Amino acid sequence: MNSILHIDIHSFSYKKKGYPQDNSGNGGGFCFDCRGILNPGRIEEYKSQTGKDQGVIDYLEQQTEMPKFIQLVEQLVSISIDDYLARKFENLQINFGCTGGQHRSVYSAEKIAQFIQQKYPSVSVQIMHDEQPQLNTATV
């Protein structure tokens, strides 16, 4: 068994494609619903932007409960990551859904990936923005 934990992080739209498929064989993982956070997509200046654009980031961090949401997600996923590393599990999936898969879920996926990379440098992380494939980057 490979001792490196690989984490797939998805942002997705509940309205378009729905929950991401888990291809690892584990049958799923975390799924966080970001729709309870105010939607910057309803504000004209942010409609064409994504959760990786500074205007949307500033809005989410300064005008919504997103920082608290992310902090709680960090605490939850850390419990599993610590356990998965101790038991030499190979795969974990973390999903963030919102209405369109463009703002809140993209932001959340990026923030959690950064958190994991900083706290767990030996873990492999891949982000997949299911509705925004132009934002996808190589595996870290």
Summary of the structure (lengths in Angstrom):
residues: 140
radius of gyration: 14.6
end to end distance: 20.7
largest distance: 50.0
contacts: 447
relative contact order: 0.30
helix: 42%
strand: 19%
